[in-house]
Amino acid sequence: MLAACTVSRETIEYQQLAEPAIAAAHALVRVHHVTLCGTDLHIWEDDYATELPIVQGHEFVGIIEGLPVGAPEGWAIGDRVAVSPVFSCGTCYACSIGRTNACADISVYGCYEDGALVELINVPFDKLHLVPADLPLHIASLWEPMSIAMQAVNRSHPVRGEKAVVLGCGPIGLLVTLYLTDLGVDVLAADTLTGRTDFARQFGAQQTMLVDPARDFPTAEQTPTLDTFTRGQGPSLVFEATGMPSSLGNALRMVATAGRVVAVGISDREVALSMRTVPVKEIDLIGSRNSLNLVDASLEILSRHPEQAAALVTHRFPFEDLGTAFETMRSRTELVGKVAIDMPGARA
């Protein structure tokens, strides 16, 4: 079988490997579609806490092709499945309180161990989830970013009718917007690019604003618009979905007194804050990582919003053209949502 191995910075080698044998307590899955995210781009650029070489790919779906003797009831060859890529240690503090998504010794397919950019992969049964019959398989691979967005929203305990600002209209910000509006929260979405803010309206944003990276947001000229949206109170809920230090500063500055800020964007950049910022306004500053038992719920959300889910996949590439796919992801001249990779199995 064929595997794509990232061997060094921006270098992928296609390698012929032996097909895996059917393993006990695992289903043999033929990978059909893999979607790429910012983490994948950073790994490809060798700018992530990943040891190369590695077979990337952690957002994926496929079809069960083989089952071991004594497989659990309920699984059959031909089942369409989404795969949860996260493995937790079960013994650290986070695991001991049920927050396995934040495990201190976490492993993830395609990030810390070989992943899904391969034709066949053995997957433990407890990582498999049936894809709803009405959901196209290439769309179902969006369950993973959808679940990350849902985790961030759930961490904030949103209330129907409250006013939220989402900073960043990339895939996670768009899916946060979609889920918030699904829960009855009014959303103002902001980004540095007009194309992205326009895109956010398709995902339910009631209002959008453009961020000038060289100035604090909102600017003096934009403040009246935000005041009107929040009835002069400031947003009670702000999501930082860019990973930019200045964006987190904007979030903490604009949030209402006693409001909540959820940091879901990730980077290694450092943030400088006055020690007055969080305590004086008594802000709840909440981190969010991965997702906790949200695979089936995220698939259900995608099934209920097929137009938005389909629109989010802006680019599709064949498995043999991964280099172009990664180059497209870092484009600054076109609107890039999610990039999907069609594996050979999807074309059989």
N, C-alpha and C positions, 0 to 999 in steps of 0.2 A: 504494500500500500504506500501511498505518497503522504509525506508530512512536510510542512513548511517550518523550518527551524531558523530562528533569529540567532545568528552566530556572532555578530558584532554590530557595531553602530550602523544602522540603516542598511544592513546586509542580511538577506534571507536566502537560505539554501533549501532547495527542494530535495528531499532525501527519500530513497526507497527503504522502507522498513518492513520487517515481517509482520503479517497480520496477527493481532493478539489472539491467543486462544481464549475460549470462554472460561471465565473465572468464577469460582464459588462466590455466592452472595453479590454478584455483579451481573448486569445486563450488558450485552455487547451492542453498542449503539453506532449506527452509521450516521455520521454528522452530515446534516443537510445545509444549515445556514449558521454563520457566525457573524455577529455584529461587533464592530470595533468602537472603543471609547477612548477618552483622553489618556487613560492609563496605558492602553495598548500603544498609543503613539509615543508616550514617554519611554516605554520599554524598548520599542523599535529604535528610538533615538539614543538608547543606553543612558537614559536620564531618570532612572527609577531604581528602587531598592530590589532589583532583580539580578540574579547571576546569569549571565549569558554563557553558553548557548541555552536557549529554551524554545519549546514549541508554544507559541502564544495562543490566545483564544480562551475567553472565559464566559462570554455571552453566547450560548449556543443551544440549538435544538436539533433533533434528529429522529430516527426511527429505529426501534429495537429490531436487531437482526439475529440475535442469539440469546438463549437463556440457559442457565445451568440446570442440571438435575436438581429437583427440590426447590425450584424458584418459588417465591411467595405467590399466593393466589392473587389474581387481579391483573397480572401482567401477561402480555401475549406478544409474540413476534408480529411486527407490523404496527405496534402502538406508536403514535406520535408523542414525543416526550420533550419537555424542557428540563434542563439539567441545572441544579443548584451547584455552583462551583466552589463553595466555601467549606473548609474543613476546620473544625475547632478542636482544641486539645481536651476539653472536658474537665480540666482540673484547676485552671487559673481562677482568680476572683470573679472576672466577668462571666465565665462559664458557670461558676458556682451559684450565681444569682440569676441564671437564665438568659444572660445577654451574650449569647455565643457569637453574635455578629461582631462583637468587639473583642473577641478572644485575643489574649496577649501573645499567643503563639500560633496565630492563624496561618492557614495555607489556602491558596486559591489556585484552581486550574489556570494555567496560562500566565500566572504572575510569579508564583513561587515553586511551581512544579509544572511539568509538561501539560499542555492544554489541548484545545479542540481544533487547531488548524492541522488536522489529520483526518484520514478517511474513516477510521474506526477507533473507538475508545471504549474501554470497560468502565462502567459507572456503577457505584454502589446503589442498591435499590432505594435506599432512603434519600438519595439525591435526585430521584426521578419524579416528574409530575406530568400527568396526562395533559395534553394540549386540547382545549375545547374544539369540538368538531367544526365550529363556524369560524375559527380563527386561522387565516393562512399561516403556514408554517414559518415563512420568512419574517412575518410580523410577530409571531410568538417569541422570537429571540429577543424582542424588546422587553420581555418580562423583567429582565435583570435591572436595567436602568429605571423602569417603572417602579420596581420594588424599592430601589434606593430613594426615589422621590417620595414614595409612600412612607418609608421609614422616617425621613426628615419631617414630613408633615405630621405623622403620628406623634413624633417626639414633642411637637409643639402644642398638642392638645387644642386644635383649632375649634372655634365656636362659630356656628352658622351666623352669617351677617357681619362678622368683624372684617376689618380692613387690613389687607396684607400687601406688602411690597416684595416682589421677587427680583433680586439683583442678578442678572445674567440670564439670557435667553438661549443658552445652549440646550442640549437635550435634557439634562436634569432640570434646569430651570423651567423649561417648557412642560415637562411632565409634572413638576411640582405645581405649576399653574393649573394644569388639567385636573389634578386630584383636588386641589383646593376648591376650584369652582364646582367640582362634582359634589363637594361637601357643603356648598352654599356660602363659601367665603368669597368676598369681593377682592379682586386682585388688580394691582397696578404692576406691570412688568417693565423693567428697565434694562437697557443694554447700550453698548457703545456704537452699535451698528443698526442703522435704520431697517435693513432687511430683516434682522432678527426680531426687532420690536414689532414689525408688521406681522411676522410669523406668529408671535405670541398671541395675537388676537384670534388666530385659528384655534388656539388651545384654551380660550375662555377669558383672556385678560380683558377687563373692562376698559382699562386705560393703559397707555404706554408712555414712556418718557425716554429721551435720549441722554446718555451719560457722556459728559466731556471728561476724558481721562485726566486732563490737566487741571480740573477744578473739583472742588467738593461737590457732592451731589446730595440733595438738589441745590442748584444755584439759586441766587436771590430771585432770578426771573422765574424759576420753576416752582419756588416755594408756594405761591398762591394756588397753583394747580394741585399740589400735594395736600395743602390745607383744605381745599374744597373736597377732595376725595375722602379725607379722614375727618371731616367736620372740625378741623382745627386742632385735633388731638394728636396728630401723628399716627402712623400705623402701629397697631398693637402687636403686629407680627411681621418680622422681616426675615427673608431667607437669603443668605449669601451663597450663591451658586457659581462663583467665578474662581475662587482661590486667590484673588488679588488682595493684598493687604489693604490698599486704599478702599476697596469695596467693603471690607469688614468695618473699617473706620466709618464709612458712610452709613452702614447699617446701624451701628451703635449710636451714631449721632442723631439719626432721624427717628429711631424707634421711640414710641411713646414712653413716658415714665411708667415703670412697672410692666413694660412690654417684654416680648420674647424675641430673641435673635437666634436663628438656627444656622450654624456654620456647616454646610454640606460640601462646599468647594474645598479642594485640597491642593496645597502646594508646599514647597519647602521654604518659601519666603517668610521673613520675620515681620511681625506686626509690632509697632510701637504705640502704646496707649497710655494716656494719663491714668494714674491709679484712681482718679475720681470717676472715670467714665462709667464703670459698671455699678459701683455701690451707690453713687449719689442718685441715679435714676432707678436703682434697684432693678436692674435688667437681669432677666434670665438668659444667660448665654449658653446655648445648648449645642453640643457636637452631635453629629450623626454620621454613622459609618455602615456601609453595606445594608443589609435588611434582615429582619428577624421573622422567619416563618411567614413570608408574604408572597411566596411564589404563586399559589393558587389565586389569591386575591388580586395580584397584579395581572394575571392572565384574564381574570374576569373583567377588570377595568378596561383592558385592551379590547376585549370582545364587545364591550358596551360603547366604545369610542373608536370604531373602525376607521373613520375618515382621518381623524387626527393621528392614529397609529400609523396608517399608511403614509400620511404626509411626512411623518418624521423621518422615514427612510428616504433620504434625498439622493442617495447614490448606491448602486449595486455593481459589484465587480466579480469576475470569475476568480476562483482559487488561484489560478495561474498568474494573476495580475495584482498580487498583494502590494508590490512596490508602488504602483500607481494609486492604489487605495490609500496607503499611508501618506503619500504626497498630497492627495486631495484633502485629507483631513486637516492638514496645516495650511490650506489655502486661505488667503486673506482677500481674495477677489470674488469669491462666490459663496452663496449660502450653503453651508454644509450642516446637515442635521446628523442622522445616524448613517454610517457607511456599513452596508451589508456585504458579506462574502458568500457567494453561492459555491458550495463545495461540489465535488464531482458527483456525489451521491444524489444531489438534487437534480442533476441533469440526466440521470440514468433512466 
